[in-house]
Every structure is written in structure tokens, then in C-alpha cells.
Amino acid sequence: MNRTLVEETSNNAQEAIEQVLADSIAGWNRGDLDRFMMAYDEGPETVYVSGGELTKGGSQIRAKYLRLFDSGESGAMGHLRIQVLEVRPLGCSHALLTARYELAREPQVTSGICTAVFQRAPGGWRIVCDHS
């Protein structure tokens, strides 16, 4: 594969991944769990790591987030912003996203660096490992 084709594939992947992420963030900020979860692969091998805990499987990750989305508190989800720092291809079907996140939930703002491994699937790019 020549360098131009590699760069073009990389740019297309980055644009597609950033769009998936933007749609997911919009879901979070609207309290729309279905839209937020569209970024995740639903398979049993999908992994979410946060706060020293590992959650495995798309349905278990969804259940974890459902508790937050269904808390019933106004503004419970807060406002999520993500700044993409890098999308690095890991072969033809995977990419590593590194980003800075900021979650503003009254009375505090949480921020940090997160990483996610995306896999190209028939329905588009999906997160198969999220560490935030």
C-alpha cells in the first residue's frame, strides 16, 4: 500500500470516528442512552474500564450507564465535552483514540485523558475498549 493510500485511509477513519464520538456525546448531553451507546460494539468482548473497575460486554456496559441515565435527577448526566488529541490507526480495522474529556456535573467538573480502541464493523466504527 503506498503512503498516499495509507494517509487517505487514516484520514477517513479519523473523520468517521470523530463523527461517531460526536453523535455519542450529543446523546449523553441530551440524556439519550440509545444514542450514546451507538458508539459501543454490543459484543460480549467489549470492555469499559473506569474508576478501577472493569465492565465486560456491551449489555453490561449499557446496564452500568442505565443507572446513571435513569437516576431521575435533573441534569444528572451533566455536560460532556471531548477534545480528540489523536486517532492512530492500528492496522486496517482498528484505531486508538486518545482524547481529553471534561464532564461538568453540579457541583463539580471532572476531567482527564481517556483512550478508546475502535474497530471497523459493518455498521461503522465502534468502541471495543474504553478506558476513561
C-alpha positions as CSV (number, residue, x, y, z in Angstrom):
1,M,0.0,0.0,0.0
2,N,1.5,3.3,-0.9
3,R,1.8,6.2,1.6
4,T,-0.9,8.3,0.0
5,L,-3.5,5.5,0.3
6,V,-2.4,4.9,3.9
7,E,-2.9,8.6,4.7
8,E,-6.2,8.7,2.9
9,T,-7.5,5.6,4.8
10,S,-6.2,7.1,8.1
11,N,-7.9,10.5,7.4
12,N,-11.2,8.7,6.5
13,A,-11.1,6.6,9.7
14,Q,-10.4,9.7,11.9
15,E,-13.3,11.6,10.4
16,A,-15.7,8.7,10.8
17,I,-14.5,8.0,14.4
18,E,-14.9,11.7,15.3
19,Q,-18.4,11.7,13.9
20,V,-19.3,8.5,15.9
21,L,-17.9,10.2,19.0
22,A,-19.8,13.5,18.3
23,D,-23.1,11.6,18.0
24,S,-22.4,9.7,21.2
25,I,-21.6,12.9,23.1
26,A,-24.8,14.5,21.8
27,G,-26.7,11.5,23.2
28,W,-25.0,11.9,26.6
29,N,-25.8,15.6,26.7
30,R,-29.4,15.0,25.8
31,G,-29.9,12.1,28.2
32,D,-30.4,9.8,25.3
33,L,-28.8,6.4,26.3
34,D,-29.6,4.7,23.0
35,R,-27.8,7.4,21.0
36,F,-24.9,7.5,23.5
37,M,-24.5,3.7,23.3
38,M,-24.4,3.6,19.5
39,A,-20.7,4.3,19.7
40,Y,-20.1,0.9,21.5
41,D,-19.9,-2.5,20.0
42,E,-22.6,-4.6,21.6
43,G,-20.5,-7.8,21.7
44,P,-19.5,-9.7,24.8
45,E,-15.8,-8.8,24.4
46,T,-16.3,-5.0,24.6
47,V,-14.5,-3.6,27.6
48,Y,-15.1,-0.5,29.7
49,V,-12.5,0.5,32.3
50,S,-13.2,3.3,34.8
51,G,-12.7,4.1,38.4
52,G,-10.6,1.0,39.0
53,E,-13.4,-1.3,37.7
54,L,-13.7,-3.4,34.5
55,T,-17.0,-4.0,32.9
56,K,-17.1,-6.5,30.1
57,G,-19.8,-6.9,27.5
58,G,-22.0,-4.4,25.6
59,S,-25.1,-5.3,27.7
60,Q,-23.2,-4.9,31.0
61,I,-21.8,-1.6,29.9
62,R,-25.3,-0.4,28.9
63,A,-26.7,-1.5,32.3
64,K,-23.9,0.4,34.1
65,Y,-24.8,3.6,32.2
66,L,-28.5,3.0,32.5
67,R,-28.2,3.5,36.3
68,L,-26.9,7.0,35.6
69,F,-29.3,7.9,32.8
70,D,-32.3,6.7,34.9
71,S,-31.3,8.4,38.1
72,G,-34.2,10.8,37.6
73,E,-32.2,13.8,38.8
74,S,-32.4,16.9,36.6
75,G,-29.0,17.4,35.0
76,A,-27.7,14.2,36.4
77,M,-25.8,13.5,33.3
78,G,-24.1,16.9,33.2
79,H,-22.4,18.2,30.1
80,L,-19.8,16.1,28.4
81,R,-17.1,17.6,26.1
82,I,-14.3,15.6,24.4
83,Q,-11.3,17.0,22.6
84,V,-9.7,14.5,20.3
85,L,-6.0,14.6,20.7
86,E,-5.1,11.8,18.3
87,V,-6.5,8.9,16.3
88,R,-3.8,6.4,15.5
89,P,-4.6,3.5,13.1
90,L,-3.8,0.0,14.5
91,G,-3.9,-1.8,11.2
92,C,-6.8,-1.6,8.7
93,S,-9.7,-2.4,11.1
94,H,-8.7,-0.8,14.4
95,A,-7.7,2.6,15.7
96,L,-6.7,4.1,19.0
97,L,-8.3,7.3,20.1
98,T,-6.6,9.5,22.7
99,A,-8.7,12.4,24.0
100,R,-9.2,14.9,26.8
101,Y,-12.7,14.8,28.4
102,E,-14.5,17.2,30.6
103,L,-17.7,16.3,32.4
104,A,-19.4,19.2,34.2
105,R,-21.9,17.9,36.7
106,E,-23.0,20.1,39.5
107,P,-21.3,20.8,41.8
108,Q,-18.0,19.6,40.2
109,V,-16.1,19.3,36.9
110,T,-14.2,16.1,36.2
111,S,-11.6,16.0,33.5
112,G,-8.8,13.8,32.3
113,I,-7.3,11.8,29.5
114,C,-9.1,8.8,28.0
115,T,-8.4,6.2,25.4
116,A,-10.6,4.1,23.3
117,V,-9.9,1.3,20.8
118,F,-12.3,1.5,17.8
119,Q,-13.0,-1.4,15.5
120,R,-14.3,-1.1,11.9
121,A,-17.6,-3.0,11.8
122,P,-20.2,-3.4,9.1
123,G,-22.3,-0.7,10.7
124,G,-19.3,1.7,11.1
125,W,-16.6,2.3,13.7
126,R,-17.4,1.1,17.2
127,I,-15.7,1.2,20.5
128,V,-14.4,-2.2,21.7
129,C,-12.3,-0.9,24.6
130,D,-12.9,2.3,26.5
131,H,-10.6,3.5,29.3
132,S,-11.9,6.7,30.9
